[in-house]
């Protein structure tokens, strides 16, 4: 009985290491496909529109409500100490350093990442990717690299929009609703936010973009090779769910690691 449990544990560890190694090689192929000619500029623009512009509404709604919640909770906490003038600083730093990059990546994962995983999974199950390889067409250059580049462009821009809209939401809640002095709100934000804070938020957004597109497209591309995926439509649905979960957890874990290293 004990030997059987050890065997199962060993097989699981070997499978996870093989899966991680395969994903690493997969990322190298994506990067290689980005530099191959002819460059699919039109497809990259289409993917940028789908990932970036298509996610704009949900990003703005999430940012506005998040900023307003931060404004209300920040005012409630700071009012106890008579420090309402620091509300702008608290809202801006919370959004730029943490909530902006993280929530943007999670929203993009749920909306665009799941779509990319399902698209590639269906193409793999219907042998469309195999057909491309038979015609000597590189599937990484043709399918995945445009998605990779578009995500790297879209996520940092969406993060910047999230920060701006979120700060405006905090202004509405703190200044318009709760009566905080607008000059104190803006001046506190100017005095506390530094270039280092902005750069850290940008670095996080780039790392999160790589994680999202890497995991979501990888789960779809290897849908037939993943243990327990099933067959047909069932395999696509399971891998899409797994891609969203893994991407979300990876974003949260790397958020802590990046904060611990770069802050």
Secondary structure, 3 states (H helix, E strand, C coil): CHHHHHHHHHHHHHHHHHHHHHHHHHHHHHHHHHCCCCCCHHHHHHHHHHHCHHHHHHHHHHHHHHHHHHHHHHHHHHHCCCCHHHHHHHHHHHHHHHHHHHHHHHHHHHHHHHHHHHHHHHHHHCCHHHHHHHCCCCHHHHHHHHHHHHHHHHHHHHHHHHHHHHHHHHHHHHHHHCCCCHHHHHHHHHHHCCHHHHHHHHHHHHHHHHHHHHHHHHHHHCCCCCCCCCCHHHHHHHHHHHHHHHHHHHHHHHHHHHHHHHC
